[in-house]
């Protein structure tokens, strides 16, 4: 008897991406059995490795296009994305078959001596290339200086330990998935720092015509996470932003109600915060209300 073919899972090559792909493989193992991880180099990773001090402009899809191409041409059966990296416009022929339960969506502020935001000296250098993070940090302390930084988690941590920076901001989900221990106080509260849309969520993307695989993936899809992060992504698309939009957003579903919070730096440099509630099955209305409150035309 010929066994079922091994599922080929496409992933970026970093240690974090491989860890995330293994999370997906483990979630699918009860229904699909063994899986083979297929590392794929992306343009964004290659440029980031060559220019770790951010001498380039990140654009939508730089960390996902090669994965999607491998899926479309049949080299892999599904790909695992950090959902926040995917452009909000869908790719023809591909769908998100499942969104796994979200990990900790918070950002972390790390220092070499395990200090806090209040402990940082005047005009401290904070490693982040994210306009979203820089805008919200400025709302908390206007003296802080955002310093561009690229590269994988390990590269960034080395620069912090070498004294090039006074602090570094990284996503809690990535640190947790890599098994890097961080003090509880490093996890920034949402009232100070809202995450990137879909931060902490993993998206499993497949070909739209692979109906059997899509049916299997539906069994691991986490409904509350999908509703929450897709509302965040619709808000991002509504304001016309890509991966560098200065937008923090967090959706949360409880008891059939969606709460959506946002922080957005507008063209004048003003940081606007807003939130709205509504039925989880009418997320578009909640998104529209938040968009209007943060200045959507």
Secondary structure, DSSP 8 states (H G I E B T S, - for coil): ------EEEEE-SSHHHHHHHHHHHHHHHHHH--EEEEE---HHHHHHHH-TT--S---TTTTTHHHHHHHHTTS-SEEEEEGGGS-SS--TTEEEEEE-------EEEE-TT---GGGS-TT-EEE---HHHHHHHHHH-TT-EEE---S-HHHHHHHHHTTS-SEEEEEHHHHHHTT----GGGB--TTT----TTTT-EEEEEETT-HHHHHHHHTT--HHHHHHHHHHHHHHHHTT--TT-SEEEEEEEETTEEEEEEEEE-TTS-EEEEEEEEEGGGHHHHHHHHHHHTT--
